[in-house]
Amino acid sequence: MKFAMALGGLIGFGAVFALALAVGKTPSESLFQASVGCVAVGLLFRWITLIWIRNVKQMLMKKHQTAVATMVEAEERTN
């Protein structure tokens, strides 16, 4: 989770800083905007990662439940 937020912050900072300089902002304005972009994109990455982890857990739980149900069904057939 920390890695996703740090990666998002790094990407957000770099992208916003480069775009602000390309548009013609002063370095101090660019730095401020990049700091805000760092926080915003970091939180966005964290939120997306939480959703992704929750979906992976649900998928694994469904696979496990299906495997257990199959094993129970196979065991009932043998008895």
C-alpha positions as CSV (number, residue, x, y, z in Angstrom):
1,M,0.0,0.0,0.0
2,K,2.8,2.4,0.9
3,F,4.6,1.5,-2.3
4,A,1.5,2.4,-4.4
5,M,1.0,5.7,-2.7
6,A,4.7,6.6,-3.1
7,L,4.7,5.5,-6.7
8,G,1.6,7.6,-7.4
9,G,3.2,10.6,-5.6
10,L,6.4,10.3,-7.6
11,I,4.5,10.0,-10.9
12,G,2.2,12.9,-10.0
13,F,5.0,15.2,-8.9
14,G,7.0,14.5,-12.0
15,A,4.1,14.9,-14.4
16,V,2.7,18.1,-12.9
17,F,6.1,19.7,-12.5
18,A,7.1,19.0,-16.1
19,L,3.7,20.2,-17.4
20,A,3.8,23.4,-15.3
21,L,7.3,24.2,-16.5
22,A,6.3,23.4,-20.1
23,V,3.3,25.8,-19.9
24,G,5.6,28.6,-18.7
25,K,5.1,28.8,-14.9
26,T,7.9,29.9,-12.7
27,P,9.9,27.2,-10.9
28,S,8.4,28.1,-7.6
29,E,4.8,28.0,-8.9
30,S,5.7,24.7,-10.6
31,L,7.0,23.3,-7.4
32,F,3.9,24.2,-5.5
33,Q,1.6,22.7,-8.1
34,A,3.8,19.6,-8.3
35,S,3.4,19.2,-4.5
36,V,-0.3,19.3,-4.8
37,G,-0.2,16.9,-7.7
38,C,2.0,14.6,-5.7
39,V,-0.6,14.3,-2.9
40,A,-3.6,14.1,-5.3
41,V,-2.1,11.3,-7.5
42,G,-0.7,9.5,-4.5
43,L,-4.1,9.3,-2.9
44,L,-5.7,8.3,-6.2
45,F,-3.2,5.4,-6.6
46,R,-3.9,4.3,-3.0
47,W,-7.6,4.2,-3.6
48,I,-7.2,2.3,-6.9
49,T,-4.9,-0.2,-5.1
50,L,-7.4,-0.7,-2.3
51,I,-10.1,-1.5,-4.9
52,W,-7.7,-3.9,-6.8
53,I,-6.7,-5.7,-3.6
54,R,-10.3,-6.2,-2.6
55,N,-11.2,-7.6,-6.0
56,V,-8.3,-10.0,-6.0
57,K,-9.3,-11.2,-2.5
58,Q,-12.9,-11.8,-3.6
59,M,-11.7,-13.7,-6.7
60,L,-9.5,-15.9,-4.6
61,M,-12.3,-16.5,-2.1
62,K,-14.6,-17.6,-4.9
63,K,-12.0,-20.0,-6.3
64,H,-11.5,-21.5,-2.9
65,Q,-15.2,-21.9,-2.3
66,T,-15.6,-23.5,-5.7
67,A,-12.7,-25.9,-5.0
68,V,-14.2,-26.9,-1.6
69,A,-17.6,-27.4,-3.1
70,T,-16.1,-29.6,-5.8
71,M,-14.2,-31.7,-3.2
72,V,-17.3,-32.1,-1.1
73,E,-19.3,-33.2,-4.2
74,A,-16.7,-35.7,-5.2
75,E,-16.6,-37.1,-1.7
76,E,-20.4,-37.5,-1.6
77,R,-20.3,-39.4,-4.8
78,T,-17.7,-41.9,-3.4
79,N,-19.8,-42.5,-0.3
